[in-house]
């Protein structure tokens, strides 16, 4: 089974910090086979972010990729995004589900088993994102939870779980072996010079860590 692969945006990784460059990368990632694009431009105002989201939705049109917005439900709905990635302490998912269109994706960030179980019990979610799995420069000062903690969350959750934090190709086999449904990453994709090649490496590494189905 192929993993759910999520590109988390960070336009500040580009020296020019231009939205156009980010949109071009989103389009290229969608063509390369990315599953989700999470727009995480937290310093952008609502109007500018709405414009960016609309342009990214246009950029992935005709591909299987879907665009979700980091926490801003208002922006996601106004811009026609495919979903929202909620913070752990954000609005309850059922409240968003009640006003969202059919097929709207809802994810939530969690950091331990109890949060994952509470999020699942509350209902309304499609997936969870667990982290910080490995040490990462994007979360300085945050101690990594580690692979064992990821496995615990996967085993305790009734929802698909994506790993986030310090994700690199050489760590994907270990992530896959936990039973995670996929992963989210910033640098792996935002810094890649060849997204097609990166995605090929991703799928090879993921398959190498998959536990064979004992029923086959």
NORFEN-V397640 format. One record per helix or strand. SS is the DSSP state (H for helix, E for strand). FROM is the first residue (numbers start at 1). TO is the last residue. If there is no record, write none. Layout:
# NORFEN-V397640
ss=SS from=FROM to=TO
ss=SS from=FROM to=TO
This chain:
# NORFEN-V397640
ss=E from=4 to=8
ss=H from=11 to=13
ss=H from=19 to=32
ss=E from=36 to=39
ss=H from=46 to=60
ss=E from=66 to=70
ss=H from=73 to=79
ss=E from=83 to=86
ss=H from=93 to=99
ss=E from=105 to=110
ss=H from=113 to=122
ss=E from=127 to=130
ss=H from=137 to=139
ss=H from=147 to=156
ss=E from=160 to=164
ss=H from=169 to=177
ss=E from=182 to=185
ss=H from=187 to=190
ss=H from=195 to=209
